[in-house]
């Protein structure tokens, strides 16, 4: 499990290191934990690498 965060409107690159997981298919869950009521949080892209 890992976590990352950002604020503002500028795109950022977030790296999660030393993540361990079981073999096989894995689920990725993104959770929005705060909002000002506009629900304007967007994910432009997610990149996974081994």
C-alpha positions as CSV (number, residue, x, y, z in Angstrom):
1,X,0.0,0.0,0.0
2,X,1.2,3.5,-0.7
3,X,-0.2,7.0,-0.8
4,X,0.5,10.3,-2.6
5,X,-1.1,13.7,-2.7
6,X,-1.0,16.9,-4.6
7,X,-2.6,20.4,-4.4
8,X,-3.2,23.1,-7.0
9,X,-3.7,22.8,-10.7
10,X,-0.1,21.9,-11.8
11,X,0.5,18.3,-13.0
12,X,2.9,16.4,-10.8
13,X,4.8,13.1,-11.0
14,X,4.5,11.0,-7.9
15,X,6.7,7.9,-7.3
16,X,5.7,5.2,-4.8
17,X,8.8,3.1,-3.9
18,X,9.3,-0.2,-2.1
19,X,5.8,-1.4,-2.8
20,X,5.3,-5.1,-2.3
21,X,2.3,-7.1,-3.3
22,X,1.2,-10.6,-4.0
23,X,1.6,-12.1,-7.5
24,X,-1.3,-12.1,-10.0
25,X,-3.8,-9.4,-10.7
26,X,-3.9,-6.4,-8.4
27,X,-6.5,-3.7,-7.9
28,X,-5.6,-0.1,-7.8
29,X,-7.9,2.2,-5.8
30,X,-7.7,6.0,-6.0
31,X,-9.7,7.8,-3.2
32,X,-10.5,11.5,-3.2
33,X,-10.4,12.5,0.5
34,X,-11.3,16.2,0.3
35,X,-13.3,18.4,-2.1
36,X,-14.8,21.8,-2.2
37,X,-18.1,20.6,-3.6
38,X,-17.2,21.0,-7.3
39,X,-16.0,17.4,-7.8
40,X,-13.4,18.7,-10.3
41,X,-10.6,16.3,-9.5
42,X,-9.2,14.6,-12.6
43,X,-6.6,12.0,-13.3
44,X,-4.9,12.7,-16.6
45,X,-2.8,9.5,-16.6
46,X,-1.4,6.7,-14.4
47,X,1.8,4.9,-15.4
48,X,2.9,1.6,-13.9
49,X,6.4,0.2,-14.3
50,X,8.1,-3.0,-13.1
